[in-house]
Amino acid sequence: MAARASGRLADQADAAGRADAASRADAASRADAASRADATGRADATGRAEAASSGAPRPAGPSRLWAVRCALAFLGALPFCLPLARSRLPLGELGVALDRFFAPMCHRMPERTLALEGVLMPVCSRCAGIFAGVAAGAALAWPRLPMTAWRPLLVAISALMVLDVVTQDLGLHPVWHPTRLATGLAFGYALTTAFVTQLARRPA
């Protein structure tokens, strides 16, 4: 009887020892996993901090960028679409309201404004060029230059447009719709392309 009791006690002690060893091994495994996760988290946080401190921008979200480009393209095309629509469709008060939308943006002098299918555009020819440039710049968004390269280009294009305005207003040449359209188109295209390309570089 004593031998059997001693055997049972030995078996129980051995089982308890095995359970304790398994518990210690499981605890060690969990501690090791936690240590690896903590190291990974610290490395990820360090990477994010380095990226933020480096100033390298992430591209803007594609859906937001496309929404901006579509809105600009629509706005740029509207002064051309409106007179065509008014010449063919009975827009009535809606057409008048859309036409008035552009009134604060332009002087709209008839002698400086083009007509499409017998209907005057809602903006003058120079502004029409700018709107066309906005639509083209939003659609193409090329070339993708840094802002440091766009600034002198915008200054030069603006100077050309101002030169055309000044020489026209001084009576040195009559109203030339081709130069008004060309200078407006160049300005609108450069300004919109610079904006869209810089927006694509900004963080989402």
Secondary structure, DSSP 4 states (H G I P E B T S, - for coil): -HHHHHHHHHHHHHHHHHHHHHHHHHHHHHHHHHHHHHHHHHHHHHHHHHHHHHT-PPPPPHHHHHHHHHHHHHHHHHHHHHHHHHHHS--THHHHHHHHHTGGG----GGG--EETTEE-SS-HHHHHHHHHHHHHHHH--S---HHHHHHHHHHHHHHHHHHHHHHHTTSS---HHHHHHHHHHHHHHHHHHHHHHHHHS--
